[in-house]
């Protein structure tokens, strides 16, 4: 039996469309999972130094390029610069700070521009790629704490995470549950 030819050309066009859709999907998926620090900066970071080593002896690492992140403790604007005090947290594969419970210390980001304290507010996640440029001694409680100072080249402020709790559609004889970020929990009982 002879095979019929596709006179209209729809067969070839359909296969090309499928290929282009797959290519675009793969590109968009790979872009969505990219770290926030540029590849060029990553190539220039020679050795990944653990933050505990930087904290012990910051003078030894002057001029080293690092990628650090954590949670903002305070933002202070001075005459020509802004000091952002950060509690360090380990970074995941996207360079997003993880649990502050595993922090190894604190550091300061010294930006040569104005950063609004309302935007760079307490408990926001931040990732910085920059150079260690010094040490700043400040009072922390009854002791003097030596903060490594980072001059930022790339600065990424992570969006605030907002948790929504929707009321259940109805109250019934059973205890309704909702899912927060990690666990299923019962809704609190209201007195009304």
mmCIF file of the C-alpha atoms, coordinates in Angstrom:
data_MODEL
# 
_entry.id   MODEL 
# 
loop_
_atom_site.group_PDB 
_atom_site.id 
_atom_site.type_symbol 
_atom_site.label_atom_id 
_atom_site.label_alt_id 
_atom_site.label_comp_id 
_atom_site.label_asym_id 
_atom_site.label_entity_id 
_atom_site.label_seq_id 
_atom_site.pdbx_PDB_ins_code 
_atom_site.Cartn_x 
_atom_site.Cartn_y 
_atom_site.Cartn_z 
_atom_site.occupancy 
_atom_site.B_iso_or_equiv 
_atom_site.pdbx_formal_charge 
_atom_site.auth_seq_id 
_atom_site.auth_comp_id 
_atom_site.auth_asym_id 
_atom_site.auth_atom_id 
_atom_site.pdbx_PDB_model_num 
ATOM 1   C CA . UNK A 1 1   ? 0.000   0.000  0.000  1.00 0.00 ? 1   UNK A CA 1 
ATOM 2   C CA . UNK A 1 2   ? 1.240   3.398  -0.901 1.00 0.00 ? 2   UNK A CA 1 
ATOM 3   C CA . UNK A 1 3   ? 1.589   6.073  1.743  1.00 0.00 ? 3   UNK A CA 1 
ATOM 4   C CA . UNK A 1 4   ? -0.366  9.271  1.273  1.00 0.00 ? 4   UNK A CA 1 
ATOM 5   C CA . UNK A 1 5   ? 1.566   12.482 1.104  1.00 0.00 ? 5   UNK A CA 1 
ATOM 6   C CA . UNK A 1 6   ? 0.715   15.378 3.403  1.00 0.00 ? 6   UNK A CA 1 
ATOM 7   C CA . UNK A 1 7   ? -0.213  17.974 0.861  1.00 0.00 ? 7   UNK A CA 1 
ATOM 8   C CA . UNK A 1 8   ? -1.172  20.646 3.372  1.00 0.00 ? 8   UNK A CA 1 
ATOM 9   C CA . UNK A 1 9   ? 2.076   20.569 5.412  1.00 0.00 ? 9   UNK A CA 1 
ATOM 10  C CA . UNK A 1 10  ? 0.265   20.459 8.754  1.00 0.00 ? 10  UNK A CA 1 
ATOM 11  C CA . UNK A 1 11  ? 2.208   17.397 9.899  1.00 0.00 ? 11  UNK A CA 1 
ATOM 12  C CA . UNK A 1 12  ? 5.575   19.126 9.701  1.00 0.00 ? 12  UNK A CA 1 
ATOM 13  C CA . UNK A 1 13  ? 4.204   22.306 11.233 1.00 0.00 ? 13  UNK A CA 1 
ATOM 14  C CA . UNK A 1 14  ? 2.699   20.414 14.175 1.00 0.00 ? 14  UNK A CA 1 
ATOM 15  C CA . UNK A 1 15  ? 5.980   18.632 14.964 1.00 0.00 ? 15  UNK A CA 1 
ATOM 16  C CA . UNK A 1 16  ? 7.927   21.909 14.804 1.00 0.00 ? 16  UNK A CA 1 
ATOM 17  C CA . UNK A 1 17  ? 5.441   23.559 17.152 1.00 0.00 ? 17  UNK A CA 1 
ATOM 18  C CA . UNK A 1 18  ? 5.807   20.753 19.662 1.00 0.00 ? 18  UNK A CA 1 
ATOM 19  C CA . UNK A 1 19  ? 9.597   21.016 19.528 1.00 0.00 ? 19  UNK A CA 1 
ATOM 20  C CA . UNK A 1 20  ? 9.510   24.797 20.069 1.00 0.00 ? 20  UNK A CA 1 
ATOM 21  C CA . UNK A 1 21  ? 7.085   24.456 22.984 1.00 0.00 ? 21  UNK A CA 1 
ATOM 22  C CA . UNK A 1 22  ? 9.383   21.900 24.624 1.00 0.00 ? 22  UNK A CA 1 
ATOM 23  C CA . UNK A 1 23  ? 12.439  24.123 24.119 1.00 0.00 ? 23  UNK A CA 1 
ATOM 24  C CA . UNK A 1 24  ? 10.662  27.165 25.579 1.00 0.00 ? 24  UNK A CA 1 
ATOM 25  C CA . UNK A 1 25  ? 9.422   25.123 28.536 1.00 0.00 ? 25  UNK A CA 1 
ATOM 26  C CA . UNK A 1 26  ? 12.939  23.833 29.262 1.00 0.00 ? 26  UNK A CA 1 
ATOM 27  C CA . UNK A 1 27  ? 14.423  27.340 29.038 1.00 0.00 ? 27  UNK A CA 1 
ATOM 28  C CA . UNK A 1 28  ? 11.784  28.872 31.297 1.00 0.00 ? 28  UNK A CA 1 
ATOM 29  C CA . UNK A 1 29  ? 12.202  26.076 33.845 1.00 0.00 ? 29  UNK A CA 1 
ATOM 30  C CA . UNK A 1 30  ? 15.990  26.471 33.921 1.00 0.00 ? 30  UNK A CA 1 
ATOM 31  C CA . UNK A 1 31  ? 15.686  30.251 34.293 1.00 0.00 ? 31  UNK A CA 1 
ATOM 32  C CA . UNK A 1 32  ? 13.213  29.924 37.179 1.00 0.00 ? 32  UNK A CA 1 
ATOM 33  C CA . UNK A 1 33  ? 15.668  27.814 39.164 1.00 0.00 ? 33  UNK A CA 1 
ATOM 34  C CA . UNK A 1 34  ? 18.710  30.054 38.729 1.00 0.00 ? 34  UNK A CA 1 
ATOM 35  C CA . UNK A 1 35  ? 20.675  31.417 41.707 1.00 0.00 ? 35  UNK A CA 1 
ATOM 36  C CA . UNK A 1 36  ? 20.373  35.140 42.405 1.00 0.00 ? 36  UNK A CA 1 
ATOM 37  C CA . UNK A 1 37  ? 24.132  35.792 42.184 1.00 0.00 ? 37  UNK A CA 1 
ATOM 38  C CA . UNK A 1 38  ? 25.465  36.113 38.636 1.00 0.00 ? 38  UNK A CA 1 
ATOM 39  C CA . UNK A 1 39  ? 27.654  33.442 37.072 1.00 0.00 ? 39  UNK A CA 1 
ATOM 40  C CA . UNK A 1 40  ? 30.356  36.022 36.375 1.00 0.00 ? 40  UNK A CA 1 
ATOM 41  C CA . UNK A 1 41  ? 30.706  36.798 40.089 1.00 0.00 ? 41  UNK A CA 1 
ATOM 42  C CA . UNK A 1 42  ? 30.660  33.082 40.933 1.00 0.00 ? 42  UNK A CA 1 
ATOM 43  C CA . UNK A 1 43  ? 33.590  32.488 38.571 1.00 0.00 ? 43  UNK A CA 1 
ATOM 44  C CA . UNK A 1 44  ? 35.558  35.288 40.252 1.00 0.00 ? 44  UNK A CA 1 
ATOM 45  C CA . UNK A 1 45  ? 35.083  33.777 43.742 1.00 0.00 ? 45  UNK A CA 1 
ATOM 46  C CA . UNK A 1 46  ? 38.250  31.725 43.986 1.00 0.00 ? 46  UNK A CA 1 
ATOM 47  C CA . UNK A 1 47  ? 37.718  29.805 47.224 1.00 0.00 ? 47  UNK A CA 1 
ATOM 48  C CA . UNK A 1 48  ? 34.475  29.399 49.123 1.00 0.00 ? 48  UNK A CA 1 
ATOM 49  C CA . UNK A 1 49  ? 35.489  30.329 52.664 1.00 0.00 ? 49  UNK A CA 1 
ATOM 50  C CA . UNK A 1 50  ? 33.246  29.147 55.525 1.00 0.00 ? 50  UNK A CA 1 
ATOM 51  C CA . UNK A 1 51  ? 31.771  32.040 57.495 1.00 0.00 ? 51  UNK A CA 1 
ATOM 52  C CA . UNK A 1 52  ? 33.137  30.626 60.760 1.00 0.00 ? 52  UNK A CA 1 
ATOM 53  C CA . UNK A 1 53  ? 36.686  31.161 59.422 1.00 0.00 ? 53  UNK A CA 1 
ATOM 54  C CA . UNK A 1 54  ? 35.885  34.725 58.355 1.00 0.00 ? 54  UNK A CA 1 
ATOM 55  C CA . UNK A 1 55  ? 34.379  35.400 61.771 1.00 0.00 ? 55  UNK A CA 1 
ATOM 56  C CA . UNK A 1 56  ? 37.438  34.105 63.647 1.00 0.00 ? 56  UNK A CA 1 
ATOM 57  C CA . UNK A 1 57  ? 40.020  36.081 61.687 1.00 0.00 ? 57  UNK A CA 1 
ATOM 58  C CA . UNK A 1 58  ? 38.487  38.674 59.317 1.00 0.00 ? 58  UNK A CA 1 
ATOM 59  C CA . UNK A 1 59  ? 41.803  40.501 58.727 1.00 0.00 ? 59  UNK A CA 1 
ATOM 60  C CA . UNK A 1 60  ? 43.169  37.402 57.021 1.00 0.00 ? 60  UNK A CA 1 
ATOM 61  C CA . UNK A 1 61  ? 40.435  37.536 54.371 1.00 0.00 ? 61  UNK A CA 1 
ATOM 62  C CA . UNK A 1 62  ? 40.600  41.223 53.374 1.00 0.00 ? 62  UNK A CA 1 
ATOM 63  C CA . UNK A 1 63  ? 39.983  41.530 49.658 1.00 0.00 ? 63  UNK A CA 1 
ATOM 64  C CA . UNK A 1 64  ? 38.378  38.080 49.333 1.00 0.00 ? 64  UNK A CA 1 
ATOM 65  C CA . UNK A 1 65  ? 35.161  37.900 47.349 1.00 0.00 ? 65  UNK A CA 1 
ATOM 66  C CA . UNK A 1 66  ? 32.355  36.083 49.129 1.00 0.00 ? 66  UNK A CA 1 
ATOM 67  C CA . UNK A 1 67  ? 28.673  35.234 48.806 1.00 0.00 ? 67  UNK A CA 1 
ATOM 68  C CA . UNK A 1 68  ? 26.854  35.521 52.137 1.00 0.00 ? 68  UNK A CA 1 
ATOM 69  C CA . UNK A 1 69  ? 23.286  35.773 53.276 1.00 0.00 ? 69  UNK A CA 1 
ATOM 70  C CA . UNK A 1 70  ? 21.108  36.006 56.310 1.00 0.00 ? 70  UNK A CA 1 
ATOM 71  C CA . UNK A 1 71  ? 18.427  37.997 58.087 1.00 0.00 ? 71  UNK A CA 1 
ATOM 72  C CA . UNK A 1 72  ? 18.558  41.774 58.551 1.00 0.00 ? 72  UNK A CA 1 
ATOM 73  C CA . UNK A 1 73  ? 18.849  42.897 62.171 1.00 0.00 ? 73  UNK A CA 1 
ATOM 74  C CA . UNK A 1 74  ? 18.966  46.669 61.582 1.00 0.00 ? 74  UNK A CA 1 
ATOM 75  C CA . UNK A 1 75  ? 19.591  49.253 58.884 1.00 0.00 ? 75  UNK A CA 1 
ATOM 76  C CA . UNK A 1 76  ? 21.422  52.474 59.753 1.00 0.00 ? 76  UNK A CA 1 
ATOM 77  C CA . UNK A 1 77  ? 21.860  55.356 57.328 1.00 0.00 ? 77  UNK A CA 1 
ATOM 78  C CA . UNK A 1 78  ? 24.995  57.467 57.767 1.00 0.00 ? 78  UNK A CA 1 
ATOM 79  C CA . UNK A 1 79  ? 26.261  60.498 55.827 1.00 0.00 ? 79  UNK A CA 1 
ATOM 80  C CA . UNK A 1 80  ? 27.251  58.818 52.535 1.00 0.00 ? 80  UNK A CA 1 
ATOM 81  C CA . UNK A 1 81  ? 26.530  55.160 53.157 1.00 0.00 ? 81  UNK A CA 1 
ATOM 82  C CA . UNK A 1 82  ? 24.152  52.663 54.699 1.00 0.00 ? 82  UNK A CA 1 
ATOM 83  C CA . UNK A 1 83  ? 25.129  49.994 57.223 1.00 0.00 ? 83  UNK A CA 1 
ATOM 84  C CA . UNK A 1 84  ? 22.987  46.860 57.210 1.00 0.00 ? 84  UNK A CA 1 
ATOM 85  C CA . UNK A 1 85  ? 23.643  44.523 60.136 1.00 0.00 ? 85  UNK A CA 1 
ATOM 86  C CA . UNK A 1 86  ? 22.883  40.906 59.222 1.00 0.00 ? 86  UNK A CA 1 
ATOM 87  C CA . UNK A 1 87  ? 22.788  37.665 61.180 1.00 0.00 ? 87  UNK A CA 1 
ATOM 88  C CA . UNK A 1 88  ? 24.387  35.068 58.905 1.00 0.00 ? 88  UNK A CA 1 
ATOM 89  C CA . UNK A 1 89  ? 22.442  32.009 57.753 1.00 0.00 ? 89  UNK A CA 1 
ATOM 90  C CA . UNK A 1 90  ? 23.511  29.170 55.452 1.00 0.00 ? 90  UNK A CA 1 
ATOM 91  C CA . UNK A 1 91  ? 22.454  29.501 51.808 1.00 0.00 ? 91  UNK A CA 1 
ATOM 92  C CA . UNK A 1 92  ? 20.650  26.953 49.659 1.00 0.00 ? 92  UNK A CA 1 
ATOM 93  C CA . UNK A 1 93  ? 21.272  26.261 45.952 1.00 0.00 ? 93  UNK A CA 1 
ATOM 94  C CA . UNK A 1 94  ? 19.401  29.448 44.964 1.00 0.00 ? 94  UNK A CA 1 
ATOM 95  C CA . UNK A 1 95  ? 21.489  31.520 47.441 1.00 0.00 ? 95  UNK A CA 1 
ATOM 96  C CA . UNK A 1 96  ? 18.440  32.012 49.662 1.00 0.00 ? 96  UNK A CA 1 
ATOM 97  C CA . UNK A 1 97  ? 19.177  32.151 53.400 1.00 0.00 ? 97  UNK A CA 1 
ATOM 98  C CA . UNK A 1 98  ? 17.856  29.187 55.331 1.00 0.00 ? 98  UNK A CA 1 
ATOM 99  C CA . UNK A 1 99  ? 17.363  28.746 59.080 1.00 0.00 ? 99  UNK A CA 1 
ATOM 100 C CA . UNK A 1 100 ? 18.845  31.447 61.306 1.00 0.00 ? 100 UNK A CA 1 
ATOM 101 C CA . UNK A 1 101 ? 19.188  28.788 64.017 1.00 0.00 ? 101 UNK A CA 1 
ATOM 102 C CA . UNK A 1 102 ? 22.327  27.563 62.225 1.00 0.00 ? 102 UNK A CA 1 
ATOM 103 C CA . UNK A 1 103 ? 23.923  31.011 62.161 1.00 0.00 ? 103 UNK A CA 1 
ATOM 104 C CA . UNK A 1 104 ? 27.669  31.305 62.757 1.00 0.00 ? 104 UNK A CA 1 
ATOM 105 C CA . UNK A 1 105 ? 27.746  35.018 63.540 1.00 0.00 ? 105 UNK A CA 1 
ATOM 106 C CA . UNK A 1 106 ? 27.000  38.485 62.220 1.00 0.00 ? 106 UNK A CA 1 
ATOM 107 C CA . UNK A 1 107 ? 28.336  40.757 59.514 1.00 0.00 ? 107 UNK A CA 1 
ATOM 108 C CA . UNK A 1 108 ? 27.742  44.260 58.158 1.00 0.00 ? 108 UNK A CA 1 
ATOM 109 C CA . UNK A 1 109 ? 26.958  45.263 54.581 1.00 0.00 ? 109 UNK A CA 1 
ATOM 110 C CA . UNK A 1 110 ? 28.324  48.750 53.830 1.00 0.00 ? 110 UNK A CA 1 
ATOM 111 C CA . UNK A 1 111 ? 26.468  50.131 50.808 1.00 0.00 ? 111 UNK A CA 1 
ATOM 112 C CA . UNK A 1 112 ? 27.661  53.395 49.254 1.00 0.00 ? 112 UNK A CA 1 
ATOM 113 C CA . UNK A 1 113 ? 24.074  54.472 48.590 1.00 0.00 ? 113 UNK A CA 1 
ATOM 114 C CA . UNK A 1 114 ? 20.871  55.118 50.496 1.00 0.00 ? 114 UNK A CA 1 
ATOM 115 C CA . UNK A 1 115 ? 18.906  51.993 51.420 1.00 0.00 ? 115 UNK A CA 1 
ATOM 116 C CA . UNK A 1 116 ? 15.485  52.699 52.878 1.00 0.00 ? 116 UNK A CA 1 
ATOM 117 C CA . UNK A 1 117 ? 15.131  51.214 56.395 1.00 0.00 ? 117 UNK A CA 1 
ATOM 118 C CA . UNK A 1 118 ? 11.436  50.553 55.747 1.00 0.00 ? 118 UNK A CA 1 
ATOM 119 C CA . UNK A 1 119 ? 12.314  48.316 52.805 1.00 0.00 ? 119 UNK A CA 1 
ATOM 120 C CA . UNK A 1 120 ? 15.487  46.834 54.293 1.00 0.00 ? 120 UNK A CA 1 
ATOM 121 C CA . UNK A 1 121 ? 13.635  46.142 57.521 1.00 0.00 ? 121 UNK A CA 1 
ATOM 122 C CA . UNK A 1 122 ? 14.220  43.728 60.379 1.00 0.00 ? 122 UNK A CA 1 
ATOM 123 C CA . UNK A 1 123 ? 13.867  39.995 59.656 1.00 0.00 ? 123 UNK A CA 1 
ATOM 124 C CA . UNK A 1 124 ? 13.973  40.328 55.838 1.00 0.00 ? 124 UNK A CA 1 
ATOM 125 C CA . UNK A 1 125 ? 16.160  37.794 54.022 1.00 0.00 ? 125 UNK A CA 1 
ATOM 126 C CA . UNK A 1 126 ? 19.125  39.242 52.135 1.00 0.00 ? 126 UNK A CA 1 
ATOM 127 C CA . UNK A 1 127 ? 21.922  37.825 49.970 1.00 0.00 ? 127 UNK A CA 1 
ATOM 128 C CA . UNK A 1 128 ? 25.099  39.779 49.236 1.00 0.00 ? 128 UNK A CA 1 
ATOM 129 C CA . UNK A 1 129 ? 27.951  39.114 46.825 1.00 0.00 ? 129 UNK A CA 1 
ATOM 130 C CA . UNK A 1 130 ? 30.911  41.337 47.524 1.00 0.00 ? 130 UNK A CA 1 
ATOM 131 C CA . UNK A 1 131 ? 34.379  41.891 48.941 1.00 0.00 ? 131 UNK A CA 1 
ATOM 132 C CA . UNK A 1 132 ? 35.484  41.747 52.560 1.00 0.00 ? 132 UNK A CA 1 
ATOM 133 C CA . UNK A 1 133 ? 36.787  45.243 53.215 1.00 0.00 ? 133 UNK A CA 1 
ATOM 134 C CA . UNK A 1 134 ? 37.365  45.502 56.946 1.00 0.00 ? 134 UNK A CA 1 
ATOM 135 C CA . UNK A 1 135 ? 36.220  44.924 60.491 1.00 0.00 ? 135 UNK A CA 1 
ATOM 136 C CA . UNK A 1 136 ? 33.940  47.130 62.540 1.00 0.00 ? 136 UNK A CA 1 
ATOM 137 C CA . UNK A 1 137 ? 33.868  46.800 66.336 1.00 0.00 ? 137 UNK A CA 1 
ATOM 138 C CA . UNK A 1 138 ? 30.531  47.607 67.973 1.00 0.00 ? 138 UNK A CA 1 
ATOM 139 C CA . UNK A 1 139 ? 28.954  47.016 71.351 1.00 0.00 ? 139 UNK A CA 1 
ATOM 140 C CA . UNK A 1 140 ? 26.755  43.941 71.551 1.00 0.00 ? 140 UNK A CA 1 
ATOM 141 C CA . UNK A 1 141 ? 25.344  43.633 75.038 1.00 0.00 ? 141 UNK A CA 1 
ATOM 142 C CA . UNK A 1 142 ? 28.240  43.906 77.485 1.00 0.00 ? 142 UNK A CA 1 
ATOM 143 C CA . UNK A 1 143 ? 30.920  42.886 74.988 1.00 0.00 ? 143 UNK A CA 1 
ATOM 144 C CA . UNK A 1 144 ? 32.542  44.310 71.880 1.00 0.00 ? 144 UNK A CA 1 
ATOM 145 C CA . UNK A 1 145 ? 31.720  42.340 68.739 1.00 0.00 ? 145 UNK A CA 1 
ATOM 146 C CA . UNK A 1 146 ? 33.910  42.404 65.622 1.00 0.00 ? 146 UNK A CA 1 
ATOM 147 C CA . UNK A 1 147 ? 31.710  42.520 62.522 1.00 0.00 ? 147 UNK A CA 1 
ATOM 148 C CA . UNK A 1 148 ? 33.277  41.632 59.166 1.00 0.00 ? 148 UNK A CA 1 
ATOM 149 C CA . UNK A 1 149 ? 32.346  44.404 56.694 1.00 0.00 ? 149 UNK A CA 1 
ATOM 150 C CA . UNK A 1 150 ? 31.248  43.486 53.162 1.00 0.00 ? 150 UNK A CA 1 
ATOM 151 C CA . UNK A 1 151 ? 31.316  45.961 50.252 1.00 0.00 ? 151 UNK A CA 1 
ATOM 152 C CA . UNK A 1 152 ? 28.432  44.759 48.043 1.00 0.00 ? 152 UNK A CA 1 
ATOM 153 C CA . UNK A 1 153 ? 28.681  44.289 44.306 1.00 0.00 ? 153 UNK A CA 1 
ATOM 154 C CA . UNK A 1 154 ? 25.379  42.425 44.052 1.00 0.00 ? 154 UNK A CA 1 
ATOM 155 C CA . UNK A 1 155 ? 22.612  42.720 46.611 1.00 0.00 ? 155 UNK A CA 1 
ATOM 156 C CA . UNK A 1 156 ? 19.382  40.727 46.596 1.00 0.00 ? 156 UNK A CA 1 
ATOM 157 C CA . UNK A 1 157 ? 16.531  41.392 49.023 1.00 0.00 ? 157 UNK A CA 1 
ATOM 158 C CA . UNK A 1 158 ? 14.144  38.442 49.162 1.00 0.00 ? 158 UNK A CA 1 
ATOM 159 C CA . UNK A 1 159 ? 10.401  39.142 49.079 1.00 0.00 ? 159 UNK A CA 1 
ATOM 160 C CA . UNK A 1 160 ? 8.434   38.999 52.306 1.00 0.00 ? 160 UNK A CA 1 
ATOM 161 C CA . UNK A 1 161 ? 6.641   35.729 52.833 1.00 0.00 ? 161 UNK A CA 1 
ATOM 162 C CA . UNK A 1 162 ? 2.978   36.231 53.518 1.00 0.00 ? 162 UNK A CA 1 
ATOM 163 C CA . UNK A 1 163 ? 0.927   33.421 54.982 1.00 0.00 ? 163 UNK A CA 1 
ATOM 164 C CA . UNK A 1 164 ? -2.781  33.436 54.298 1.00 0.00 ? 164 UNK A CA 1 
ATOM 165 C CA . UNK A 1 165 ? -5.254  31.658 56.531 1.00 0.00 ? 165 UNK A CA 1 
ATOM 166 C CA . UNK A 1 166 ? -8.562  31.270 54.858 1.00 0.00 ? 166 UNK A CA 1 
ATOM 167 C CA . UNK A 1 167 ? -11.550 30.526 57.054 1.00 0.00 ? 167 UNK A CA 1 
ATOM 168 C CA . UNK A 1 168 ? -13.149 27.166 56.477 1.00 0.00 ? 168 UNK A CA 1 
ATOM 169 C CA . UNK A 1 169 ? -16.274 27.127 54.376 1.00 0.00 ? 169 UNK A CA 1 
ATOM 170 C CA . UNK A 1 170 ? -18.316 25.919 57.333 1.00 0.00 ? 170 UNK A CA 1 
ATOM 171 C CA . UNK A 1 171 ? -17.979 24.846 60.942 1.00 0.00 ? 171 UNK A CA 1 
ATOM 172 C CA . UNK A 1 172 ? -19.036 21.330 61.577 1.00 0.00 ? 172 UNK A CA 1 
ATOM 173 C CA . UNK A 1 173 ? -18.806 18.747 64.316 1.00 0.00 ? 173 UNK A CA 1 
ATOM 174 C CA . UNK A 1 174 ? -15.179 18.010 63.448 1.00 0.00 ? 174 UNK A CA 1 
ATOM 175 C CA . UNK A 1 175 ? -12.217 20.296 64.088 1.00 0.00 ? 175 UNK A CA 1 
ATOM 176 C CA . UNK A 1 176 ? -11.291 22.018 60.781 1.00 0.00 ? 176 UNK A CA 1 
ATOM 177 C CA . UNK A 1 177 ? -7.629  22.013 59.806 1.00 0.00 ? 177 UNK A CA 1 
ATOM 178 C CA . UNK A 1 178 ? -5.430  24.279 57.727 1.00 0.00 ? 178 UNK A CA 1 
ATOM 179 C CA . UNK A 1 179 ? -1.951  23.839 56.324 1.00 0.00 ? 179 UNK A CA 1 
ATOM 180 C CA . UNK A 1 180 ? 0.694   26.401 57.206 1.00 0.00 ? 180 UNK A CA 1 
ATOM 181 C CA . UNK A 1 181 ? 4.110   26.237 55.600 1.00 0.00 ? 181 UNK A CA 1 
ATOM 182 C CA . UNK A 1 182 ? 5.117   22.875 57.114 1.00 0.00 ? 182 UNK A CA 1 
ATOM 183 C CA . UNK A 1 183 ? 2.309   21.207 59.086 1.00 0.00 ? 183 UNK A CA 1 
ATOM 184 C CA . UNK A 1 184 ? -1.412  20.615 59.189 1.00 0.00 ? 184 UNK A CA 1 
ATOM 185 C CA . UNK A 1 185 ? -2.804  22.425 62.232 1.00 0.00 ? 185 UNK A CA 1 
ATOM 186 C CA . UNK A 1 186 ? -6.261  22.852 63.733 1.00 0.00 ? 186 UNK A CA 1 
ATOM 187 C CA . UNK A 1 187 ? -7.894  26.257 63.438 1.00 0.00 ? 187 UNK A CA 1 
ATOM 188 C CA . UNK A 1 188 ? -8.024  28.056 66.763 1.00 0.00 ? 188 UNK A CA 1 
ATOM 189 C CA . UNK A 1 189 ? -11.412 28.074 68.446 1.00 0.00 ? 189 UNK A CA 1 
ATOM 190 C CA . UNK A 1 190 ? -12.896 31.510 68.693 1.00 0.00 ? 190 UNK A CA 1 
ATOM 191 C CA . UNK A 1 191 ? -15.044 32.505 71.678 1.00 0.00 ? 191 UNK A CA 1 
ATOM 192 C CA . UNK A 1 192 ? -17.879 33.803 69.499 1.00 0.00 ? 192 UNK A CA 1 
# 
